[in-house]
Structure formats: C-alpha cells, structure tokens
C-alpha cells in the first residue's frame, strides 16, 4: 500500500501548506484519512471543505488514484508519497 500526503497551498497567505489528510492507495482502491492535527488548530482555515475537495479529487483520479493524484498539476494541491510510519 502506498500513502500520499495531501497538501493544500493557500495562495492568499505565504505561510506553510496545510496537511489536509493522507490517501492510502492500493491499486484502484483509495481511503482518505483527514489530518487530525489540522482539525484542532484554530489558526488555520476550516479543513472540512478541503477534505470534501480531496474526496472529489480522489474520485476523479480513478482508476489509479495514486498515479492520478501524483500527476495532478495544481497551484493549490500537492500530493507527496510518504512512508507508512509517518502517516
């Protein structure tokens, strides 16, 4: 199983990206786990709409979500492969 860290880059602020969650990819199957740390931080914008957008992006990346998300060209989103013990 491969894991992608979903990052949202807000163009309105020059601050760091927001980790929206992790996408666990196993062939055509993908499971999203929202990032709890970001859910509890009051200094970042609400994450729920970003999680919904992430779900949409995962759905549109089928039949191979790992490859589809890694190939996505966006000013707002990036998907970085991470090791299993970091997720």
DOSE-994678 format. One line per field, with one value per residue: residue in one letter; chain; x, y, z of N, C-alpha, C, O in turn. Coordinates in nm, 4 decimals. Layout:
res = a|... $
chain = A|... $
npx = X|... $
npy = Y|... $
npz = Z|... $
capx = X|... $
capy = Y|... $
capz = Z|... $
cpx = X|... $
cpy = Y|... $
cpz = Z|... $
opx = X|... $
opy = Y|... $
opz = Z|... $
! end
This chain:
res = x|x|x|x|x|x|x|x|x|x|x|x|x|x|x|x|x|x|x|x|x|x|x|x|x|x|x|x|x|x|x|x|x|x|x|x|x|x|x|x|x|x|x|x|x|x|x|x|x|x|x|x|x|x|x|x|x|x|x|x|x|x|x|x|x|x|x|x|x|x|x|x|x|x|x|x|x|x|x|x|x|x|x|x|x|x|x $
chain = A|A|A|A|A|A|A|A|A|A|A|A|A|A|A|A|A|A|A|A|A|A|A|A|A|A|A|A|A|A|A|A|A|A|A|A|A|A|A|A|A|A|A|A|A|A|A|A|A|A|A|A|A|A|A|A|A|A|A|A|A|A|A|A|A|A|A|A|A|A|A|A|A|A|A|A|A|A|A|A|A|A|A|A|A|A|A $
npx = 0.0841|0.0497|0.1129|-0.0132|0.0473|-0.1771|-0.1632|-0.2586|-0.2155|-0.2391|-0.2993|-0.3499|-0.2144|0.1253|0.2193|0.2968|0.2044|-0.1095|-0.1730|-0.4027|-0.4856|-0.4307|-0.3915|-0.4544|-0.3478|-0.4219|-0.3750|-0.6591|-0.8081|-0.8757|-0.8348|-0.9272|-0.7859|-0.8520|-0.6412|-0.5844|-0.4404|-0.4514|-0.7218|-0.7652|-0.6368|-0.6696|-0.5666|-0.5675|-0.7494|-1.0880|-1.0982|-1.2780|-1.4151|-1.1962|-1.1355|-1.3579|-1.3162|-1.0807|-1.1806|-1.3309|-1.1228|-0.9838|-1.1802|-1.2034|-0.9576|-0.9538|-0.9072|-0.6742|-0.5800|-0.3395|-0.1421|-0.2859|-0.3320|-0.0675|0.0115|-0.1348|-0.1677|-0.1553|-0.2023|-0.2797|-0.2936|-0.0889|0.0606|0.2345|0.4380|0.4692|0.6295|0.4894|0.4951|0.4914|0.2465 $
npy = -0.1168|0.2220|0.5535|0.8791|1.2134|1.4666|1.7948|2.1302|2.4373|2.7615|3.0385|3.2906|3.3369|3.3468|3.1551|2.8299|2.5167|2.3411|2.0378|1.8289|1.5664|1.2079|0.9836|0.6593|0.4314|0.1518|-0.0038|0.0249|0.1127|0.3565|0.5174|0.7780|0.9575|1.2093|1.4754|1.4943|1.6720|1.9167|1.9620|2.0426|2.2817|2.6182|2.8295|2.7900|2.7810|2.6520|2.3006|2.1153|2.1779|2.1460|1.8771|1.7663|1.8519|1.7111|1.4501|1.4600|1.4995|1.2569|1.0777|1.1588|1.0830|0.8173|0.5324|0.4762|0.5994|0.6734|0.7294|0.9153|1.1296|1.2006|1.2962|1.5245|1.8606|2.1498|2.4690|2.4788|2.2286|1.9562|1.6333|1.4143|1.1354|0.9327|0.7507|0.4620|0.4690|0.7348|0.8431 $
npz = 0.0000|-0.0807|0.0326|0.0212|0.1092|0.1365|0.0472|0.0939|-0.0587|0.0209|-0.1641|-0.0730|0.1575|0.2504|0.4036|0.5503|0.3901|0.4263|0.5785|0.4622|0.4721|0.4539|0.1861|0.1324|-0.0865|-0.2791|-0.5460|-0.7451|-0.5357|-0.2832|0.0262|0.2374|0.5025|0.7132|0.8376|1.1683|1.3355|1.2002|1.2101|1.4665|1.5029|1.5691|1.4261|1.1535|0.8440|0.8201|0.7765|0.6740|0.4208|0.2505|0.2794|0.1597|-0.1046|-0.1505|-0.1457|-0.3812|-0.5703|-0.5429|-0.6290|-0.8985|-0.9903|-1.0414|-1.2596|-1.1219|-0.8493|-0.7079|-0.9051|-1.0550|-0.8741|-0.8100|-1.0546|-1.0864|-1.1757|-1.0117|-0.8586|-0.6030|-0.4765|-0.3660|-0.3774|-0.1902|-0.1689|0.1152|0.3834|0.5442|0.8312|0.8964|0.8561 $
capx = 0.0000|0.1256|0.0455|0.0115|0.0082|-0.2468|-0.1286|-0.3266|-0.1332|-0.3286|-0.2302|-0.3765|-0.1115|0.2538|0.2581|0.3173|0.0885|-0.1948|-0.1883|-0.5462|-0.5027|-0.3498|-0.4654|-0.3968|-0.3775|-0.3920|-0.4277|-0.7707|-0.8764|-0.8144|-0.9031|-0.8817|-0.7889|-0.8228|-0.5349|-0.6417|-0.3682|-0.5026|-0.8603|-0.7666|-0.5618|-0.7573|-0.5013|-0.5809|-0.8866|-1.1604|-1.0462|-1.3854|-1.4328|-1.0797|-1.1495|-1.4575|-1.2479|-0.9893|-1.2625|-1.3617|-1.0015|-0.9573|-1.2807|-1.1709|-0.8286|-0.9692|-0.8999|-0.5484|-0.5706|-0.2030|-0.0811|-0.3644|-0.3066|0.0720|0.0240|-0.2202|-0.0982|-0.2409|-0.1351|-0.3336|-0.2789|0.0244|0.0494|0.3704|0.4428|0.5363|0.6416|0.3741|0.5018|0.4796|0.1069 $
capy = 0.0000|0.3466|0.6607|1.0152|1.3219|1.5689|1.9272|2.2437|2.5585|2.8770|3.1482|3.4161|3.3530|3.2914|3.0631|2.6896|2.4432|2.2736|1.8949|1.8003|1.4273|1.1067|0.8971|0.5251|0.3788|0.0111|-0.0242|0.1145|0.1488|0.4664|0.5527|0.9079|0.9809|1.3510|1.5041|1.5408|1.7884|2.0366|1.9830|2.1011|2.4077|2.7332|2.9312|2.7583|2.7870|2.5247|2.1966|2.0312|2.1956|2.0919|1.7310|1.7361|1.8690|1.5979|1.3344|1.4800|1.4752|1.1132|1.0151|1.1913|1.0252|0.6747|0.4067|0.4618|0.7237|0.7124|0.7904|1.0321|1.2401|1.2429|1.3676|1.6437|1.9898|2.2460|2.5695|2.4684|2.0947|1.8703|1.5002|1.3679|0.9997|0.9234|0.6157|0.4225|0.5018|0.8796|0.8835 $
capz = 0.0000|-0.0900|0.1043|-0.0233|0.1979|0.0590|0.0987|0.0316|-0.0569|0.0127|-0.2314|-0.0016|0.2604|0.2070|0.5094|0.5101|0.3388|0.5240|0.5518|0.4660|0.5122|0.3871|0.0950|0.1303|-0.2197|-0.3047|-0.6806|-0.7748|-0.4111|-0.2084|0.1508|0.2874|0.6474|0.7388|0.9339|1.2953|1.3874|1.1344|1.2530|1.6007|1.5084|1.5450|1.3436|1.0117|0.7972|0.8385|0.6880|0.6189|0.2757|0.1800|0.2795|0.0555|-0.2327|-0.1620|-0.1870|-0.5228|-0.6477|-0.5398|-0.7164|-1.0374|-1.0275|-1.0686|-1.1876|-1.0487|-0.7734|-0.6729|-1.0228|-1.0928|-0.7816|-0.8249|-1.1816|-1.0862|-1.1827|-0.9425|-0.7763|-0.4678|-0.4201|-0.3983|-0.3185|-0.1676|-0.1157|0.2455|0.4368|0.6248|0.9721|0.9127|0.8366 $
cpx = 0.0894|0.0435|0.0877|-0.0329|-0.0516|-0.2223|-0.2026|-0.2394|-0.2256|-0.2534|-0.2508|-0.2732|0.0177|0.3070|0.2743|0.1888|0.0126|-0.2015|-0.3353|-0.5706|-0.4067|-0.4410|-0.3900|-0.4415|-0.3316|-0.4535|-0.5407|-0.8450|-0.8008|-0.9009|-0.8411|-0.8933|-0.7543|-0.7166|-0.5946|-0.5722|-0.4235|-0.6462|-0.8671|-0.6936|-0.6532|-0.6978|-0.5083|-0.7275|-0.9546|-1.1200|-1.1573|-1.4086|-1.3163|-1.0849|-1.2512|-1.3954|-1.1494|-1.0651|-1.2966|-1.2392|-0.9660|-1.0531|-1.2459|-1.0404|-0.8363|-0.9531|-0.7708|-0.5218|-0.4284|-0.1391|-0.1537|-0.3379|-0.1632|0.0920|-0.0582|-0.1352|-0.1925|-0.1546|-0.1738|-0.3042|-0.1468|0.0073|0.1888|0.3657|0.5229|0.5449|0.5251|0.3788|0.4928|0.3355|0.0271 $
cpy = 0.1241|0.4588|0.7960|1.1134|1.4312|1.7049|2.0355|2.3673|2.6772|2.9940|3.2823|3.4433|3.2931|3.1936|2.9214|2.6271|2.3808|2.1266|1.8618|1.6579|1.3370|1.0192|0.7654|0.4580|0.2333|-0.0234|0.0739|0.1641|0.2599|0.4991|0.6829|0.9117|1.1277|1.3670|1.5644|1.6647|1.9176|2.0658|2.0588|2.2345|2.5252|2.8369|2.9015|2.7628|2.6516|2.4226|2.1149|2.0542|2.1401|1.9395|1.6902|1.7492|1.7554|1.4732|1.3419|1.4484|1.3270|1.0406|1.0369|1.1269|0.8758|0.6479|0.3867|0.5901|0.7672|0.7881|0.9178|1.1521|1.2912|1.3239|1.4952|1.7707|2.0954|2.3450|2.5547|2.3354|2.0313|1.7398|1.4390|1.2279|0.9997|0.7770|0.5878|0.4650|0.6519|0.9268|0.8718 $
cpz = 0.0000|-0.0279|0.0478|0.0842|0.1101|0.1243|0.0201|0.0511|-0.0799|-0.0482|-0.1607|0.1071|0.2085|0.3112|0.4578|0.4568|0.4550|0.4851|0.5717|0.5121|0.4384|0.3031|0.0867|0.0016|-0.2312|-0.4391|-0.7079|-0.6497|-0.3398|-0.0875|0.2012|0.4385|0.6699|0.8468|1.0600|1.3500|1.3288|1.1767|1.3852|1.6104|1.4761|1.4504|1.1938|0.9722|0.8144|0.7320|0.6193|0.4695|0.1945|0.1742|0.1732|-0.0836|-0.2556|-0.2045|-0.3362|-0.6098|-0.6529|-0.6340|-0.8641|-1.0832|-1.0572|-1.2170|-1.1087|-0.9696|-0.7384|-0.7892|-1.0629|-1.0042|-0.7934|-0.9526|-1.1890|-1.0871|-1.1262|-0.8654|-0.6299|-0.3993|-0.4593|-0.3209|-0.3130|-0.1077|0.0152|0.2859|0.5304|0.7693|0.9993|0.9052|0.9642 $
opx = 0.1901|-0.0794|0.2061|-0.1397|0.0148|-0.2560|-0.2083|-0.1956|-0.2835|-0.1558|-0.1768|-0.2481|0.0160|0.4237|0.2667|0.0793|0.0637|-0.2326|-0.3865|-0.6671|-0.3147|-0.5523|-0.2762|-0.5602|-0.2184|-0.5685|-0.5208|-0.9343|-0.6778|-1.0234|-0.7190|-0.9958|-0.6399|-0.7037|-0.6495|-0.6377|-0.4404|-0.6878|-0.9636|-0.6899|-0.7090|-0.7698|-0.4590|-0.8170|-0.8877|-1.1092|-1.1322|-1.4210|-1.3354|-1.0433|-1.2320|-1.4202|-1.1354|-1.0184|-1.2913|-1.2506|-0.9228|-1.0120|-1.2575|-1.0155|-0.7361|-0.9842|-0.7592|-0.4503|-0.3994|-0.0880|-0.0907|-0.3228|-0.1399|0.1794|-0.0516|-0.0421|-0.2959|-0.0484|-0.1086|-0.2912|-0.0983|-0.0524|0.2525|0.2976|0.6303|0.4767|0.4687|0.2740|0.4871|0.3055|-0.0923 $
opy = 0.1305|0.4589|0.8238|1.0971|1.4825|1.7268|2.0327|2.3977|2.6917|3.0428|3.3774|3.5581|3.1979|3.1544|2.8960|2.6795|2.3694|2.0943|1.8661|1.6318|1.3822|0.9853|0.7604|0.4310|0.1984|-0.0666|0.1947|0.2482|0.2593|0.5074|0.6966|0.8746|1.1677|1.2831|1.6746|1.7532|2.0165|2.1816|2.1304|2.2942|2.5312|2.9230|2.9813|2.7502|2.5485|2.4548|2.0520|1.9562|2.0926|1.8796|1.5900|1.6657|1.7079|1.3986|1.2415|1.3790|1.2773|0.9526|0.9450|1.1173|0.8145|0.7368|0.2886|0.6787|0.8868|0.8987|1.0168|1.2639|1.4119|1.4104|1.5670|1.7848|2.1263|2.3102|2.6115|2.3303|2.0497|1.7369|1.4152|1.2046|1.0593|0.6911|0.6801|0.4951|0.6923|1.0396|0.9019 $
opz = 0.0705|-0.0350|0.0290|0.1434|0.0200|0.2406|-0.1028|0.1620|-0.1876|0.0087|-0.1860|0.1436|0.1304|0.3080|0.3376|0.4769|0.5664|0.3705|0.6836|0.5841|0.3703|0.3433|0.0400|-0.0168|-0.1976|-0.4468|-0.6953|-0.6593|-0.3355|-0.0970|0.2071|0.4957|0.6483|0.9360|1.0568|1.4052|1.4002|1.1790|1.4118|1.7180|1.3665|1.3998|1.1141|1.0557|0.8225|0.6137|0.5166|0.3961|0.0826|0.0750|0.1042|-0.1706|-0.3683|-0.2905|-0.4073|-0.7108|-0.7569|-0.7096|-0.9451|-1.2034|-1.0942|-1.2963|-1.0352|-1.0163|-0.7392|-0.7715|-1.1003|-1.0533|-0.7876|-0.9584|-1.2887|-1.0078|-1.1853|-0.8139|-0.5423|-0.2770|-0.5709|-0.2133|-0.4156|-0.0079|0.0237|0.2299|0.5892|0.8266|1.1154|0.9441|0.9653 $
! end
